[in-house]
Amino acid sequence: MTDVKETNDNIIPNPTEEKGTVGVPTSPVQLEWDFHPLANFFPLMDDEGIEMLCADIDKDGQYDLVFLYEGKILSGRAVAKACAMLGRIPDTAEFTGDDPLGFILSKNALRQHFKESQRAMVAARLANMCQGERTDLQLCANLHKVSQSEAADKLRVSRRSVIKANRIITDGTPELVSVIDAGKLSVSTGIQLVRVASQELQNEIAAIAKMGDKKALAAALRKTLNPVSTSQTLESRAAGFCSGLGKVMARDYPSNNEHIYVLDKLIKWARKTKVELSPPQE
């Protein structure tokens, strides 16, 4: 394994940890470190990803260090978990800098291919915890409070997205929150579900999203978020359009009956045309 560069003052190799043995999987061991609250801002790699990581570490060894801070895992949770499943003690390094938040953001959201909605969820949790709303978890003492606007800037998302994400975390089901964290559903879609769908429906759609069936997901969202039938929607749209157009034409051409002919043509077109509603966009 490559040694940590001596020029990085924030990272000190931990010489006390026993190195794992490559290619010799044993019974799983229990991690001796908990996850740091800052690390828990970010979604953990799913089971499939962990299994792939296990296979990679078992074959080629551990390339990425697990970084510790305040006696807990700040970065490298997936690597630590994979090593534990292989019966290895992971190679670690201690973070001694003064900006653990900046470090964890750099190692995760700003380097990996996190979607905007995933970053918005992280920003919402960051603002919530730093404002004292999550009193069950204690952050490091030198981390100052972060407003929603500041959190949005740090994660490169809009404040509006953070507000939506916060509403989803607060009022959505854990299953819905989980699939948005995983990038399988967007914040914009999630907030619509929180507003109109029951908890049961939220969970049903979350289960479909988790399976990755895009057609089934689109159909379920269309049914939930656009409950009015296609024909009713078309009739409503056509009626509103014709009514508004009729008023304008009658106002501008009070002595001309041409608008009646135009409206008649529009009504006939609306009755014959079938419109397929588009599913909500992520």
C-alpha positions as CSV (number, residue, x, y, z in Angstrom):
1,M,0.0,0.0,0.0
2,T,1.3,3.5,-0.8
3,D,2.4,5.5,2.2
4,V,0.8,8.8,3.0
5,K,2.8,11.8,1.7
6,E,4.8,13.4,4.4
7,T,3.9,16.9,3.0
8,N,0.3,16.5,4.1
9,D,0.2,17.8,7.7
10,N,-3.4,16.9,8.2
11,I,-2.9,13.2,7.7
12,I,-0.7,11.0,10.0
13,P,-0.4,7.3,9.3
14,N,-1.6,5.2,12.3
15,P,1.3,2.8,13.0
16,T,-0.5,0.9,15.7
17,E,-3.0,-0.8,13.4
18,E,-2.4,-4.3,12.3
19,K,-2.4,-4.7,8.6
20,G,-4.8,-7.0,6.8
21,T,-3.7,-9.9,4.8
22,V,-4.6,-9.7,1.1
23,G,-6.4,-12.7,-0.4
24,V,-7.1,-14.5,2.8
25,P,-10.7,-13.9,3.7
26,T,-11.6,-14.9,7.2
27,S,-14.7,-14.6,9.4
28,P,-16.0,-11.0,9.6
29,V,-14.7,-8.8,12.4
30,Q,-16.5,-6.1,14.2
31,L,-15.3,-2.5,13.5
32,E,-13.8,-0.9,16.6
33,W,-14.7,2.6,15.5
34,D,-18.1,4.2,15.1
35,F,-18.9,6.5,12.2
36,H,-18.4,10.2,12.8
37,P,-21.6,12.3,12.6
38,L,-20.0,14.3,9.8
39,A,-19.6,11.1,7.8
40,N,-23.2,10.2,8.3
41,F,-24.3,13.3,6.3
42,F,-23.5,11.2,3.2
43,P,-25.3,8.0,2.1
44,L,-23.4,4.8,2.7
45,M,-22.6,2.6,-0.3
46,D,-25.3,0.1,-1.0
47,D,-24.9,-3.7,-0.5
48,E,-24.0,-4.4,-4.1
49,G,-21.3,-1.7,-4.0
50,I,-19.9,-3.1,-0.8
51,E,-19.8,-6.6,-2.2
52,M,-17.8,-5.3,-5.3
53,L,-15.5,-3.4,-3.0
54,C,-14.9,-6.6,-0.9
55,A,-14.0,-8.5,-4.0
56,D,-11.6,-5.7,-5.1
57,I,-9.9,-5.5,-1.7
58,D,-9.7,-9.3,-1.5
59,K,-8.0,-9.4,-4.9
60,D,-5.7,-6.3,-4.9
61,G,-5.6,-5.1,-1.3
62,Q,-6.8,-1.8,0.3
63,Y,-5.8,1.2,-1.8
64,D,-7.8,3.9,0.0
65,L,-7.1,4.8,3.7
66,V,-9.8,5.0,6.3
67,F,-9.5,8.4,7.9
68,L,-10.1,8.7,11.7
69,Y,-11.1,11.8,13.6
70,E,-12.0,12.1,17.3
71,G,-11.7,8.3,17.5
72,K,-14.3,7.8,14.8
73,I,-14.4,7.1,11.1
74,L,-14.5,10.4,9.2
75,S,-14.0,9.1,5.7
76,G,-13.8,5.5,4.3
77,R,-16.9,3.9,5.9
78,A,-17.4,1.6,2.9
79,V,-13.8,0.5,2.9
80,A,-13.8,-0.1,6.6
81,K,-17.0,-2.1,6.3
82,A,-15.7,-4.2,3.4
83,C,-12.5,-4.9,5.3
84,A,-14.5,-6.0,8.3
85,M,-16.5,-8.4,6.2
86,L,-13.2,-9.9,4.9
87,G,-11.9,-10.3,8.4
88,R,-9.3,-7.5,8.0
89,I,-8.4,-4.6,10.1
90,P,-8.3,-1.6,7.7
91,D,-5.3,0.6,7.2
92,T,-6.0,3.9,8.8
93,A,-4.7,7.5,9.1
94,E,-5.5,10.2,11.6
95,F,-7.0,13.5,10.4
96,T,-5.5,16.4,12.4
97,G,-6.6,19.4,10.4
98,D,-8.9,22.2,11.6
99,D,-11.6,21.8,8.9
100,P,-13.1,18.3,9.1
101,L,-16.2,19.5,7.3
102,G,-14.2,20.8,4.3
103,F,-12.2,17.5,4.3
104,I,-15.3,15.3,4.2
105,L,-17.0,17.4,1.6
106,S,-13.9,17.2,-0.6
107,K,-13.6,13.4,-0.1
108,N,-17.3,12.8,-0.9
109,A,-19.8,15.2,-2.5
110,L,-17.4,17.4,-4.4
111,R,-15.2,14.6,-5.8
112,Q,-17.6,11.8,-6.4
113,H,-20.4,11.9,-8.9
114,F,-23.1,12.9,-6.5
115,K,-26.3,14.2,-8.1
116,E,-27.7,17.6,-7.2
117,S,-30.5,16.0,-5.2
118,Q,-28.1,14.0,-3.2
119,R,-26.0,17.1,-2.4
120,A,-29.2,18.9,-1.4
121,M,-30.0,16.2,1.1
122,V,-26.5,16.4,2.6
123,A,-26.8,20.2,2.8
124,A,-30.2,19.9,4.6
125,R,-28.7,17.6,7.2
126,L,-25.7,19.8,7.6
127,A,-27.8,22.9,8.3
128,N,-30.2,21.0,10.6
129,M,-27.5,19.4,12.7
130,C,-25.4,22.6,13.0
131,Q,-28.4,24.6,14.0
132,G,-28.9,22.3,16.9
133,E,-32.1,20.6,15.6
134,R,-30.3,17.2,15.9
135,T,-29.5,17.2,19.6
136,D,-29.0,13.5,19.7
137,L,-25.8,13.8,17.9
138,Q,-22.8,16.0,18.9
139,L,-20.5,17.4,16.3
140,C,-16.9,18.5,16.9
141,A,-16.6,21.6,18.9
142,N,-14.8,23.7,16.3
143,L,-17.6,23.3,13.7
144,H,-19.5,26.6,13.5
145,K,-23.2,26.8,12.8
146,V,-24.1,26.6,9.1
147,S,-27.3,28.2,7.7
148,Q,-29.3,26.7,4.9
149,S,-27.8,29.3,2.5
150,E,-24.2,28.5,3.6
151,A,-24.9,24.8,3.3
152,A,-26.3,25.3,-0.1
153,D,-23.1,27.1,-1.2
154,K,-20.9,24.5,0.3
155,L,-22.7,21.7,-1.6
156,R,-23.2,23.7,-4.8
157,V,-27.0,23.6,-4.8
158,S,-29.7,26.2,-4.5
159,R,-31.2,27.2,-1.2
160,R,-34.6,26.2,-2.6
161,S,-33.4,22.6,-3.1
162,V,-32.1,22.5,0.5
163,I,-35.5,23.7,1.8
164,K,-37.2,21.0,-0.2
165,A,-34.8,18.4,1.0
166,N,-35.3,19.4,4.6
167,R,-39.1,19.0,4.1
168,I,-38.6,15.5,2.7
169,I,-36.3,14.5,5.6
170,T,-38.8,15.9,8.1
171,D,-42.1,14.7,6.6
172,G,-41.2,11.9,4.1
173,T,-41.0,8.2,5.0
174,P,-37.5,6.7,5.7
175,E,-37.9,4.6,2.5
176,L,-38.5,7.7,0.4
177,V,-35.6,9.5,2.0
178,S,-33.4,6.5,1.3
179,V,-34.0,6.4,-2.4
180,I,-33.4,10.1,-2.8
181,D,-30.1,9.7,-0.8
182,A,-29.2,7.0,-3.2
183,G,-29.8,9.2,-6.2
184,K,-32.7,7.0,-7.5
185,L,-35.3,9.8,-7.1
186,S,-35.0,13.6,-7.3
187,V,-35.7,16.1,-4.6
188,S,-38.3,17.8,-6.9
189,T,-40.2,14.5,-7.3
190,G,-39.8,13.7,-3.6
191,I,-41.3,17.0,-2.5
192,Q,-44.3,16.4,-4.7
193,L,-44.8,12.9,-3.1
194,V,-44.5,14.3,0.4
195,R,-47.2,16.9,-0.4
196,V,-49.8,14.7,-2.1
197,A,-49.0,11.0,-1.4
198,S,-49.8,8.9,1.7
199,Q,-47.0,7.2,3.5
200,E,-48.0,3.9,1.9
201,L,-47.8,5.4,-1.6
202,Q,-44.5,7.0,-0.8
203,N,-43.1,3.6,0.3
204,E,-44.6,1.9,-2.8
205,I,-42.9,4.3,-5.1
206,A,-39.7,4.2,-3.2
207,A,-39.6,0.4,-3.6
208,I,-40.1,0.7,-7.4
209,A,-37.4,3.4,-7.6
210,K,-35.0,1.1,-5.6
211,M,-35.5,-1.7,-8.2
212,G,-34.4,0.7,-11.0
213,D,-37.4,0.0,-13.3
214,K,-37.7,3.4,-15.0
215,K,-40.9,2.5,-16.9
216,A,-42.6,1.2,-13.8
217,L,-41.5,4.3,-11.9
218,A,-42.7,6.7,-14.5
219,A,-46.1,5.0,-14.6
220,A,-46.4,5.0,-10.8
221,L,-45.5,8.7,-10.6
222,R,-47.9,9.5,-13.4
223,K,-50.7,7.7,-11.6
224,T,-49.9,9.3,-8.2
225,L,-49.0,12.9,-9.2
226,N,-51.5,13.1,-12.2
227,P,-54.6,11.3,-10.9
228,V,-56.9,12.9,-13.5
229,S,-57.4,10.8,-16.6
230,T,-56.0,11.8,-19.9
231,S,-59.5,12.5,-21.4
232,Q,-60.5,14.7,-18.4
233,T,-57.3,16.6,-18.5
234,L,-57.6,17.2,-22.3
235,E,-61.2,18.3,-21.9
236,S,-60.3,20.7,-19.1
237,R,-57.3,22.2,-21.0
238,A,-59.3,22.6,-24.2
239,A,-62.2,24.2,-22.4
240,G,-60.0,26.7,-20.6
241,F,-58.1,27.5,-23.8
242,C,-61.2,28.0,-25.8
243,S,-62.9,30.0,-23.1
244,G,-60.0,32.4,-22.8
245,L,-59.5,32.7,-26.6
246,G,-63.2,33.3,-27.0
247,K,-63.2,36.2,-24.6
248,V,-60.2,37.8,-26.3
249,M,-61.6,37.4,-29.8
250,A,-65.0,38.6,-28.7
251,R,-63.4,41.7,-27.1
252,D,-61.1,42.5,-30.1
253,Y,-63.6,41.6,-32.8
254,P,-67.1,42.3,-31.3
255,S,-68.7,42.7,-34.7
256,N,-67.0,39.7,-36.3
257,N,-68.4,36.2,-35.9
258,E,-65.1,34.6,-37.1
259,H,-64.1,33.6,-33.6
260,I,-67.1,31.3,-33.4
261,Y,-65.8,29.4,-36.4
262,V,-62.3,29.2,-34.9
263,L,-63.7,27.9,-31.6
264,D,-65.8,25.3,-33.3
265,K,-62.7,24.0,-35.1
266,L,-60.7,23.9,-31.9
267,I,-63.4,22.0,-30.1
268,K,-63.5,19.4,-32.9
269,W,-59.7,19.1,-32.8
270,A,-59.7,18.6,-29.0
271,R,-62.3,15.8,-29.2
272,K,-60.3,13.9,-31.9
273,T,-56.8,14.4,-30.5
274,K,-55.4,12.2,-27.9
275,V,-52.7,13.6,-25.6
276,E,-50.3,11.4,-23.7
277,L,-49.2,13.1,-20.4
278,S,-45.5,13.2,-19.7
279,P,-44.2,11.8,-16.4
280,P,-42.7,14.2,-13.9
281,Q,-39.1,15.0,-14.8
282,E,-36.3,14.5,-12.3
